[in-house]
Amino acid sequence: MGFVKEFKEFAFKGNVLDLAVAVIIGGAFGKIVSSLVEDVITPLLLNPALKAAGAENISKLSWNGVTYGNFLSAVISFLCIAMVLFWLVKGASKVIKKDEAPAAPAGPTEDQKLLMEIRDLLKNKNNI
């Protein structure tokens, strides 16, 4: 099999395409969450702290010469993304559980049927 054919089979499998779409959407979602955290949540939560620290924005927050504002923003972003992913996984698992129908028990195979017949014949022979 040629390299191009193998690569085409690999690259166009459903899982690879799904993963590529998920990564792109995840990147866009990360930008939205970053904006939400930096532009909405952080100012609401930290405006009093910023004023008390004498900083005009979160990137200028520091303590003993260590700037921690960007780290704090990243932690808040992580918590927001983790919460949304938790809700998505929880919702998806509920949908999957509802869609799953209990599997019907499989009947005996041909080999098992033959073995049962042999067993029954031997029981009848021993009982005679």
WONORRA-V413989 format. One record per residue. N is the residue number from 0. SS is DSSP state (~ for helix, > for strand, _ for the rest). Layout:
n->{N | N}
ss->{SS | SS}
This chain:
n->{0 | 1 | 2 | 3 | 4 | 5 | 6 | 7 | 8 | 9 | 10 | 11 | 12 | 13 | 14 | 15 | 16 | 17 | 18 | 19 | 20 | 21 | 22 | 23 | 24 | 25 | 26 | 27 | 28 | 29 | 30 | 31 | 32 | 33 | 34 | 35 | 36 | 37 | 38 | 39 | 40 | 41 | 42 | 43 | 44 | 45 | 46 | 47 | 48 | 49 | 50 | 51 | 52 | 53 | 54 | 55 | 56 | 57 | 58 | 59 | 60 | 61 | 62 | 63 | 64 | 65 | 66 | 67 | 68 | 69 | 70 | 71 | 72 | 73 | 74 | 75 | 76 | 77 | 78 | 79 | 80 | 81 | 82 | 83 | 84 | 85 | 86 | 87 | 88 | 89 | 90 | 91 | 92 | 93 | 94 | 95 | 96 | 97 | 98 | 99 | 100 | 101 | 102 | 103 | 104 | 105 | 106 | 107 | 108 | 109 | 110 | 111 | 112 | 113 | 114 | 115 | 116 | 117 | 118 | 119 | 120 | 121 | 122 | 123 | 124 | 125 | 126 | 127}
ss->{_ | _ | ~ | ~ | ~ | ~ | ~ | ~ | ~ | ~ | ~ | _ | _ | ~ | ~ | ~ | ~ | ~ | ~ | ~ | ~ | ~ | ~ | ~ | ~ | ~ | ~ | ~ | ~ | ~ | ~ | ~ | ~ | ~ | ~ | ~ | ~ | ~ | ~ | ~ | ~ | ~ | ~ | ~ | ~ | ~ | ~ | ~ | ~ | ~ | ~ | ~ | ~ | _ | _ | _ | _ | ~ | ~ | ~ | _ | > | > | _ | _ | > | > | _ | ~ | ~ | ~ | ~ | ~ | ~ | ~ | ~ | ~ | ~ | ~ | ~ | ~ | ~ | ~ | ~ | ~ | ~ | ~ | ~ | ~ | ~ | ~ | ~ | ~ | ~ | ~ | ~ | ~ | ~ | ~ | _ | _ | _ | _ | _ | _ | _ | _ | _ | _ | ~ | ~ | ~ | ~ | ~ | ~ | ~ | ~ | ~ | ~ | ~ | ~ | ~ | ~ | ~ | ~ | ~ | ~ | _}
